[in-house]
């Protein structure tokens, strides 16, 4: 296949380096992102370009490659944003991968990989598949949701201290978790308090979520016998059943059994003793009339993480068909490290040990987004090795690194900061409701508030209404971009404050 790579002046060396075996056409524009389909058409026509099987334009070009194909008569598609991804695109083309005229190739790889994930999930949503799978003892329903070894891993998102929240707060939190990728909503009760009447809110919550398009199971997490008894008719799943309350709430609904006796403060530390204790509890539960028991060996935080994983592994070796649950949120909450990598690692451990249910929450600010991170991590685990998939969980670090330097032919001056001259108009920037808000002031008076998500749109709107100096505009641009980054990473933002501390 004879391929022509179109680029700008500055990127030419990199495009030639990574596009080995392809011809390169350089348009007389410094930055490739500034190219438009019309400009490319004019350049190619002047050069009388023909006899190519395919033209690849930079992924950063705005507009459709169809305009170029119509004018030149050669199939034209968008390549990647970065030159170092060109080899991957060419390899994909050789394997029959279809590129887009509107979407950059690197985005297309991600879309394609996530489509494969959805295809895998959809196989387990087939009615006949579900009916056949549910005939096996290691698969069952939690509410209307099939779970077990023949179904994808499910995320249980816990609303901590749920009984302290108003119905609106409860609903909004549940909706947020579901939009983030949760499969089951768990209502965590307040330890040491008693509020059995709260369980009666479950049907109302279920209906409200159903009206919003989410027909999902609701689980109930409490050690209080009276709260558990009241919730028996309403919840679909019960967490934290142990030796102390095992005989209180016998039910045919699924329960999560943990190897403790909370009343006596008993919790076996040794993995073998923990497994044996849970086995005895399970045997007793089934003899009492429980129908569906889910084993939770309790995933402990560092420095006891390894021993708890050992307990899970030992239990799995002894019970290959049991459905397991692991509370990954406990590990993430109890370490001051970015949650994204920890969630990915724990998802991998859960996949290896065939743990069907993962319980997590987002109590502290450092764990914001954990449900969404865990969902992406579990999607990655559908593949044999969670690497080079087309999508990833690399938010702060990059998969590939490429430094670019240019030959300097102009005079060089050292940067020198000048004093800032105060202007009559000043701006206060803050985040609210996942948007950037900017209030323009003159003295103590507010003149105008601009709300948006994109820095360019906000600065353009500000410049329409106010005359400010170039230095002031540069300042606003910098701050707005930092605010946008804070939104992306779910971080707090304070004007003129640093987003990240120095580490490297």
C-alpha positions as a printed NumPy array, in Angstrom:
array([[  0.   ,   0.   ,   0.   ],
       [  1.388,   3.361,  -1.053],
       [  0.645,   5.875,   1.713],
       [  1.161,   9.649,   1.788],
       [  1.534,  11.32 ,   5.174],
       [  0.579,  15.002,   5.294],
       [  2.14 ,  17.207,   7.969],
       [  3.353,  20.706,   8.845],
       [  6.892,  22.106,   8.849],
       [  7.769,  21.583,  12.531],
       [  6.578,  17.974,  12.727],
       [  8.292,  16.88 ,   9.495],
       [ 11.367,  15.247,  11.142],
       [  9.205,  13.158,  13.488],
       [  6.749,  12.157,  10.769],
       [  9.626,  10.998,   8.542],
       [ 11.147,   9.101,  11.48 ],
       [  7.98 ,   7.268,  12.483],
       [  6.441,   7.058,   9.025],
       [  9.289,   5.002,   7.577],
       [  8.236,   3.425,   4.283],
       [  5.658,   6.142,   3.566],
       [  6.037,   9.329,   1.533],
       [  5.732,  12.613,   3.427],
       [  4.138,  15.785,   2.103],
       [  4.911,  18.974,   4.032],
       [  2.401,  21.813,   3.829],
       [  3.844,  25.343,   4.231],
       [  2.335,  25.755,   7.715],
       [  4.464,  25.588,  10.857],
       [  2.066,  23.655,  13.116],
       [  0.059,  20.732,  11.678],
       [ -2.908,  21.508,  13.96 ],
       [ -3.386,  24.811,  12.099],
       [ -4.037,  22.987,   8.827],
       [ -7.569,  22.78 ,   7.431],
       [ -8.939,  20.366,   4.808],
       [ -9.231,  23.271,   2.339],
       [ -5.569,  24.27 ,   2.84 ],
       [ -4.455,  20.65 ,   2.374],
       [ -6.502,  20.363,  -0.825],
       [ -4.887,  23.51 ,  -2.253],
       [ -1.372,  22.286,  -1.388],
       [ -1.91 ,  18.805,  -2.837],
       [ -3.433,  20.198,  -6.042],
       [ -0.466,  22.565,  -6.554],
       [  1.898,  19.618,  -6.133],
       [ -0.206,  17.493,  -8.528],
       [ -0.39 ,  14.651,  -5.998],
       [ -1.706,  11.383,  -7.458],
       [ -0.946,   7.639,  -7.603],
       [ -1.365,   6.978,  -3.879],
       [ -3.571,   4.32 ,  -2.312],
       [ -4.162,   6.345,   0.82 ],
       [ -3.582,   9.788,   2.325],
       [ -3.271,  10.256,   6.089],
       [ -3.705,  13.742,   7.501],
       [ -2.799,  14.753,  11.093],
       [ -5.367,  13.774,  13.713],
       [ -5.358,  17.337,  15.057],
       [ -6.752,  18.795,  11.809],
       [-10.254,  20.139,  12.361],
       [-12.935,  19.154,   9.878],
       [-13.492,  16.088,   7.737],
       [-10.994,  14.334,   5.472],
       [-13.885,  13.688,   3.088],
       [-13.368,  17.148,   1.569],
       [ -9.804,  16.182,   0.606],
       [-10.871,  12.808,  -0.817],
       [-13.604,  14.453,  -2.929],
       [-11.163,  17.023,  -4.335],
       [ -8.102,  14.804,  -4.888],
       [ -9.793,  11.477,  -5.645],
       [ -7.634,   9.46 ,  -3.221],
       [ -9.046,   7.77 ,  -0.082],
       [ -8.149,  10.115,   2.807],
       [ -8.405,   9.522,   6.533],
       [ -7.354,  11.057,   9.813],
       [ -4.164,   9.662,  11.308],
       [ -3.05 ,   9.949,  14.928],
       [ -2.544,  13.173,  16.871],
       [  1.09 ,  12.325,  17.623],
       [  3.701,  11.202,  15.121],
       [  4.985,   8.401,  17.357],
       [  1.628,   6.613,  16.921],
       [  2.026,   6.39 ,  13.131],
       [  3.596,   2.863,  13.193],
       [  0.609,   1.559,  15.178],
       [ -1.792,   3.059,  12.632],
       [  0.059,   1.563,   9.684],
       [  0.13 ,  -1.866,  11.36 ],
       [ -3.595,  -1.603,  12.015],
       [ -4.243,  -0.687,   8.366],
       [ -2.36 ,  -3.794,   7.22 ],
       [ -4.691,  -5.88 ,   9.42 ],
       [ -7.772,  -4.315,   7.848],
       [ -8.554,  -1.72 ,  10.52 ],
       [-10.931,   0.945,   9.219],
       [ -9.94 ,   4.551,   9.865],
       [-12.28 ,   7.516,  10.076],
       [-12.539,  10.746,   8.132],
       [-13.633,  12.672,  11.234],
       [-12.123,  10.916,  14.275],
       [ -8.351,  10.82 ,  14.96 ],
       [ -6.894,   7.317,  14.697],
       [ -5.833,   7.148,  18.363],
       [ -9.394,   7.948,  19.48 ],
       [-10.631,   5.309,  17.065],
       [ -8.412,   2.66 ,  18.649],
       [ -9.957,   3.435,  22.028],
       [-13.497,   3.344,  20.616],
       [-12.772,   0.026,  18.901],
       [-11.29 ,  -1.529,  22.044],
       [-14.205,  -0.368,  24.207],
       [-16.624,  -1.742,  21.593],
       [-14.956,  -5.142,  22.008],
       [-15.564,  -4.831,  25.761],
       [-19.235,  -4.045,  25.148],
       [-19.495,  -7.007,  22.763],
       [-18.173,  -9.286,  25.519],
       [-20.648,  -7.841,  28.019],
       [-23.542,  -8.097,  25.567],
       [-22.939, -11.817,  25.151],
       [-23.791, -12.236,  28.84 ],
       [-26.912, -10.058,  28.503],
       [-28.523, -12.435,  26.018],
       [-31.734, -13.899,  27.472],
       [-30.892, -17.48 ,  26.482],
       [-27.366, -17.136,  27.878],
       [-28.723, -15.856,  31.212],
       [-31.33 , -18.631,  31.481],
       [-28.713, -21.312,  30.785],
       [-26.13 , -19.783,  33.145],
       [-28.615, -19.425,  36.016],
       [-29.169, -23.182,  36.001],
       [-25.638, -23.556,  37.399],
       [-25.371, -23.317,  41.21 ],
       [-22.583, -20.701,  41.095],
       [-24.764, -18.154,  39.26 ],
       [-27.85 , -16.415,  40.653],
       [-29.828, -13.191,  40.672],
       [-29.383, -10.24 ,  42.985],
       [-32.648,  -8.463,  42.356],
       [-32.822,  -8.519,  38.572],
       [-29.027,  -8.627,  38.087],
       [-27.367, -11.954,  37.223],
       [-24.077, -12.485,  39.072],
       [-21.604, -15.32 ,  39.367],
       [-18.689, -16.985,  37.633],
       [-20.309, -16.867,  34.176],
       [-21.048, -13.144,  34.293],
       [-18.85 , -10.006,  34.28 ],
       [-17.622,  -8.725,  37.62 ],
       [-20.082,  -6.34 ,  39.253],
       [-19.363,  -3.144,  41.177],
       [-21.234,  -2.409,  44.402],
       [-20.986,   1.304,  45.233],
       [-21.586,   2.068,  48.907],
       [-23.311,   5.215,  50.093],
       [-21.678,   5.589,  53.496],
       [-23.882,   6.71 ,  56.431],
       [-26.861,   6.682,  54.08 ],
       [-29.405,   7.212,  56.85 ],
       [-27.942,  10.674,  57.571],
       [-28.769,  11.91 ,  54.07 ],
       [-31.971,  13.466,  52.767],
       [-33.802,  11.542,  50.047],
       [-32.568,  14.01 ,  47.419],
       [-28.945,  13.581,  48.552],
       [-29.356,   9.809,  48.587],
       [-30.867,   9.761,  45.109],
       [-28.221,  12.075,  43.635],
       [-25.386,  10.023,  45.135],
       [-26.873,   6.784,  43.81 ],
       [-27.394,   8.322,  40.368],
       [-23.799,   9.581,  40.321],
       [-22.488,   6.093,  41.161],
       [-24.641,   4.452,  38.486],
       [-23.503,   6.915,  35.835],
       [-19.923,   6.146,  36.912],
       [-20.429,   2.44 ,  36.214],
       [-21.818,   0.875,  39.402],
       [-24.086,  -2.18 ,  39.079],
       [-25.506,  -2.275,  42.626],
       [-26.169,   0.535,  45.109],
       [-25.343,  -0.27 ,  48.729],
       [-26.863,   1.658,  51.625],
       [-24.377,   1.708,  54.498],
       [-25.942,   2.361,  57.889],
       [-24.329,   4.328,  60.714],
       [-22.348,   2.112,  63.06 ],
       [-23.469,   2.353,  66.7  ],
       [-26.801,   3.97 ,  65.858],
       [-30.237,   2.422,  65.307],
       [-32.634,   3.594,  62.616],
       [-34.768,   0.654,  61.415],
       [-37.365,   2.949,  59.796],
       [-34.788,   4.075,  57.222],
       [-35.143,   0.749,  55.379],
       [-38.621,   1.805,  54.278],
       [-37.066,   4.386,  51.95 ],
       [-35.648,   1.618,  49.713],
       [-38.78 ,   1.107,  47.514],
       [-39.029,   4.869,  46.918],
       [-35.341,   5.047,  45.984],
       [-35.683,   2.039,  43.694],
       [-38.624,   3.627,  41.858],
       [-36.867,   6.991,  41.538],
       [-33.81 ,   5.325,  40.007],
       [-36.026,   3.266,  37.709],
       [-37.682,   6.485,  36.493],
       [-34.193,   7.758,  35.635],
       [-33.472,   4.666,  33.548],
       [-31.655,   2.518,  36.135],
       [-33.318,  -0.716,  37.214],
       [-30.694,  -1.881,  39.699],
       [-30.487,  -3.933,  42.892],
       [-30.132,  -2.181,  46.241],
       [-28.12 ,  -3.778,  49.016],
       [-28.221,  -3.049,  52.738],
       [-25.191,  -2.986,  55.035],
       [-25.764,  -3.101,  58.778],
       [-24.815,  -5.138,  61.836],
       [-27.862,  -3.992,  63.79 ],
       [-30.449,  -6.822,  64.086],
       [-33.473,  -4.484,  64.137],
       [-32.292,  -2.604,  61.041],
       [-31.652,  -5.896,  59.229],
       [-35.056,  -7.297,  60.139],
       [-36.844,  -4.182,  58.861],
       [-34.851,  -4.236,  55.593],
       [-35.606,  -7.909,  54.828],
       [-38.674,  -7.102,  52.739],
       [-37.05 ,  -4.25 ,  50.818],
       [-33.356,  -4.869,  50.01 ],
       [-32.017,  -7.28 ,  47.369],
       [-28.707,  -8.098,  49.089],
       [-27.42 ,  -7.969,  52.668],
       [-23.809,  -7.246,  53.594],
       [-21.877,  -7.903,  56.805],
       [-23.679, -11.013,  58.046],
       [-21.391, -12.715,  60.572],
       [-21.52 , -15.093,  63.529],
       [-23.12 , -12.491,  65.801],
       [-26.227, -11.874,  63.645],
       [-26.396, -15.082,  61.581],
       [-29.448, -16.449,  63.389],
       [-31.311, -13.128,  63.455],
       [-32.239, -12.664,  59.813],
       [-32.54 , -15.946,  57.941],
       [-33.508, -15.136,  54.357],
       [-33.587, -16.662,  50.901],
       [-32.155, -13.452,  49.475],
       [-28.375, -13.327,  48.853],
       [-26.224, -12.394,  51.849],
       [-22.527, -11.587,  52.193],
       [-20.928, -13.644,  54.937],
       [-17.818, -12.293,  56.685],
       [-15.457, -14.223,  59.042],
       [-16.054, -12.179,  62.187],
       [-18.056, -11.999,  65.368],
       [-18.578,  -8.28 ,  65.844],
       [-20.176,  -8.662,  69.279],
       [-17.143, -10.497,  70.648],
       [-14.6  ,  -8.5  ,  68.605],
       [-13.351, -11.711,  66.969],
       [-11.553, -11.656,  63.6  ],
       [ -9.045, -14.405,  62.717],
       [ -5.797, -12.887,  61.456],
       [ -4.163, -16.066,  60.16 ],
       [ -5.372, -16.768,  56.573],
       [ -5.946, -20.496,  57.206],
       [ -7.903, -19.853,  60.421],
       [ -9.928, -17.156,  58.645],
       [-10.86 , -19.513,  55.827],
       [-11.803, -22.326,  58.197],
       [-13.928, -19.983,  60.335],
       [-15.786, -18.698,  57.261],
       [-16.329, -22.26 ,  56.036],
       [-18.016, -23.142,  59.349],
       [-20.193, -20.022,  59.17 ],
       [-21.202, -20.869,  55.61 ],
       [-22.1  , -24.425,  56.58 ],
       [-24.176, -23.155,  59.508],
       [-25.886, -20.513,  57.332],
       [-26.99 , -23.104,  54.772],
       [-28.248, -25.411,  57.526],
       [-30.312, -22.534,  58.979],
       [-32.047, -21.953,  55.638],
       [-29.971, -19.317,  53.833],
       [-30.115, -19.974,  50.081],
       [-27.433, -17.731,  48.595],
       [-24.233, -17.086,  50.519],
       [-21.486, -14.842,  49.126],
       [-18.109, -15.223,  50.824],
       [-16.075, -12.148,  51.79 ],
       [-12.692, -12.934,  53.384],
       [-12.289,  -9.192,  54.115],
       [ -9.682,  -7.356,  52.09 ],
       [ -7.522,  -5.506,  54.615],
       [ -5.559,  -2.347,  53.98 ],
       [ -1.776,  -2.088,  54.054],
       [  0.125,  -3.382,  56.089],
       [ -2.179,  -6.421,  56.199],
       [ -3.111,  -6.57 ,  52.532],
       [ -0.917,  -9.555,  51.636],
       [ -2.334, -11.824,  54.341],
       [ -5.91 , -11.015,  53.328],
       [ -5.163, -11.743,  49.662],
       [ -3.638, -15.026,  50.848],
       [ -6.94 , -15.813,  52.6  ],
       [ -8.881, -15.109,  49.398],
       [ -6.509, -17.286,  47.39 ],
       [ -6.684, -20.171,  49.887],
       [-10.485, -20.008,  49.971],
       [-10.65 , -19.955,  46.174],
       [ -8.397, -23.026,  45.947],
       [-10.717, -24.896,  48.314],
       [-13.981, -23.622,  46.794],
       [-13.634, -23.129,  43.036],
       [-17.317, -22.437,  42.413],
       [-18.197, -20.095,  45.295],
       [-19.166, -16.499,  44.54 ],
       [-16.812, -14.065,  46.309],
       [-16.936, -10.388,  47.247],
       [-13.989,  -8.106,  48.042],
       [-14.18 ,  -4.639,  49.59 ],
       [-11.543,  -2.841,  47.521],
       [-12.6  ,   0.582,  48.841],
       [-11.045,  -0.199,  52.199],
       [ -7.601,  -0.514,  50.612],
       [ -7.924,   2.616,  48.488],
       [ -9.213,   4.788,  51.337],
       [ -6.41 ,   3.793,  53.704],
       [ -3.376,   4.789,  51.648],
       [ -2.262,   8.252,  50.544],
       [ -1.554,   7.347,  46.94 ],
       [ -3.463,   8.043,  43.751],
       [ -6.496,   5.767,  43.647],
       [ -6.368,   5.058,  39.927],
       [ -3.373,   2.708,  40.057],
       [ -4.531,   0.973,  43.22 ],
       [ -7.97 ,   0.321,  41.725],
       [ -6.363,  -1.108,  38.59 ],
       [ -4.14 ,  -3.449,  40.598],
       [ -6.993,  -4.65 ,  42.828],
       [ -9.175,  -5.255,  39.76 ],
       [ -6.376,  -7.453,  38.412],
       [ -6.179,  -9.417,  41.688],
       [ -9.97 ,  -9.823,  41.646],
       [ -9.85 , -11.116,  38.087],
       [ -7.107, -13.599,  38.932],
       [ -9.026, -14.936,  41.967],
       [-12.383, -14.863,  40.137],
       [-14.002, -12.481,  42.616],
       [-17.438, -11.628,  41.234],
       [-18.372,  -8.587,  43.345],
       [-16.215,  -5.563,  44.2  ],
       [-17.394,  -3.147,  46.878],
       [-16.074,   0.411,  46.846],
       [-16.982,   3.938,  47.867],
       [-15.805,   7.531,  47.456],
       [-15.755,   8.925,  50.985],
       [-12.571,  11.019,  50.914],
       [-11.582,  13.536,  48.213],
       [ -8.56 ,  11.405,  47.224],
       [-10.989,   8.624,  46.216],
       [-13.256,  10.728,  44.009],
       [-13.845,   8.868,  40.769],
       [-13.009,   5.444,  42.23 ],
       [-16.164,   3.825,  40.837],
       [-15.378,   5.056,  37.338],
       [-11.721,   4.016,  37.69 ],
       [-12.746,   0.563,  38.879],
       [-15.154,   0.193,  35.956],
       [-12.41 ,   1.039,  33.464],
       [ -9.989,  -1.31 ,  35.26 ],
       [-12.473,  -4.205,  35.098],
       [-12.994,  -3.496,  31.394],
       [ -9.236,  -3.804,  30.92 ],
       [ -9.304,  -7.169,  32.681],
       [-11.438,  -8.677,  29.915],
       [ -8.192,  -8.993,  27.989],
       [ -5.426, -11.474,  28.761],
       [ -2.855,  -8.764,  29.523],
       [ -4.141,  -5.241,  30.386],
       [ -1.618,  -3.511,  28.142],
       [ -1.65 ,  -2.024,  24.632],
       [ -5.442,  -2.293,  24.467],
       [ -6.257,   1.051,  22.871],
       [ -7.583,   2.355,  26.204],
       [ -5.967,   2.597,  29.619],
       [ -5.938,   4.186,  33.064],
       [ -2.943,   6.441,  32.526],
       [ -4.153,   9.819,  33.75 ],
       [ -1.036,  11.462,  35.195],
       [  1.69 ,   9.521,  33.41 ],
       [  2.179,   8.841,  29.728],
       [  2.619,   5.533,  27.941],
       [  5.056,   6.909,  25.39 ],
       [  7.504,   9.752,  25.772],
       [  8.907,  11.763,  22.922],
       [ 10.864,  14.981,  23.352],
       [ 10.859,  17.445,  20.49 ],
       [ 13.578,  20.056,  19.937],
       [ 13.986,  22.433,  17.043],
       [ 16.977,  24.079,  15.479],
       [ 17.29 ,  27.614,  16.835],
       [ 18.284,  30.187,  14.203],
       [ 16.909,  33.313,  15.87 ],
       [ 18.422,  35.494,  18.628],
       [ 17.999,  34.016,  22.13 ],
       [ 16.918,  36.159,  25.098],
       [ 16.436,  35.081,  28.694],
       [ 12.919,  35.437,  30.056],
       [ 12.514,  38.272,  32.56 ],
       [  9.363,  38.982,  34.531],
       [  8.124,  42.557,  34.766],
       [  5.945,  44.111,  37.421],
       [  2.213,  43.757,  36.907],
       [  0.185,  46.913,  36.49 ],
       [ -3.16 ,  46.623,  38.276],
       [ -6.251,  47.167,  36.139],
       [ -9.716,  48.4  ,  37.047],
       [-11.326,  45.095,  36.083],
       [-10.348,  41.893,  37.883],
       [-11.71 ,  38.353,  37.793],
       [-12.472,  35.644,  40.355],
       [-12.439,  32.073,  39.04 ],
       [-13.981,  29.043,  40.771],
       [-15.546,  25.652,  40.014],
       [-19.19 ,  24.762,  40.604],
       [-21.491,  22.053,  39.172],
       [-18.717,  20.69 ,  36.909],
       [-18.311,  24.087,  35.208],
       [-15.894,  26.998,  35.371],
       [-17.359,  30.222,  36.761],
       [-15.702,  33.625,  36.291],
       [-16.999,  36.746,  38.036],
       [-15.826,  40.097,  36.673],
       [-15.392,  42.79 ,  39.351],
       [-14.795,  46.503,  39.388],
       [-13.94 ,  47.427,  42.926],
       [-16.461,  45.599,  45.096],
       [-19.142,  45.56 ,  42.375],
       [-19.813,  42.432,  40.31 ],
       [-20.2  ,  43.346,  36.633],
       [-20.739,  39.995,  34.884],
       [-20.477,  36.248,  35.495],
       [-19.326,  33.951,  32.7  ],
       [-19.993,  30.196,  32.98 ],
       [-18.581,  27.5  ,  30.731],
       [-16.522,  24.354,  30.35 ],
       [-13.941,  25.374,  27.753],
       [-11.251,  28.011,  28.458],
       [-11.328,  29.304,  24.872],
       [-15.059,  29.999,  25.   ],
       [-14.773,  31.732,  28.373],
       [-11.823,  33.963,  27.397],
       [-13.516,  34.874,  24.081],
       [-16.65 ,  35.888,  25.978],
       [-14.62 ,  37.94 ,  28.458],
       [-12.797,  39.739,  25.636],
       [-16.153,  40.562,  24.019],
       [-17.242,  42.441,  27.144],
       [-14.039,  43.878,  28.605],
       [-10.87 ,  45.557,  27.414],
       [ -7.94 ,  43.984,  29.247],
       [ -4.195,  44.002,  28.616],
       [ -2.433,  41.108,  26.812],
       [ -0.691,  40.223,  30.096],
       [ -4.048,  40.029,  31.858],
       [ -5.437,  37.852,  29.038],
       [ -2.432,  35.503,  29.309],
       [ -3.018,  35.268,  33.053],
       [ -6.694,  34.379,  32.568],
       [ -5.818,  31.797,  29.923],
       [ -3.357,  30.108,  32.278],
       [ -5.786,  30.066,  35.192],
       [ -8.695,  28.835,  33.088],
       [ -6.605,  25.969,  31.738],
       [ -5.637,  24.977,  35.279],
       [ -9.299,  25.099,  36.283],
       [-10.132,  22.838,  33.337],
       [ -7.421,  20.386,  34.431],
       [ -8.825,  20.376,  37.966],
       [-12.268,  19.536,  36.575],
       [-10.842,  16.674,  34.526],
       [ -8.986,  15.17 ,  37.481],
       [-11.766,  15.885,  40.021],
       [ -9.399,  18.03 ,  42.051],
       [-10.215,  21.168,  43.988],
       [ -9.188,  24.456,  42.391],
       [ -8.077,  27.676,  44.062],
       [ -7.174,  30.617,  41.896],
       [ -3.393,  31.175,  41.795],
       [ -2.814,  28.024,  43.851],
       [ -0.722,  25.119,  42.575],
       [ -2.623,  22.078,  41.307],
       [  0.212,  19.623,  41.985],
       [  2.942,  19.57 ,  44.574],
       [  6.568,  19.162,  43.506],
       [  7.645,  15.525,  43.551],
       [  9.889,  14.676,  40.647]])
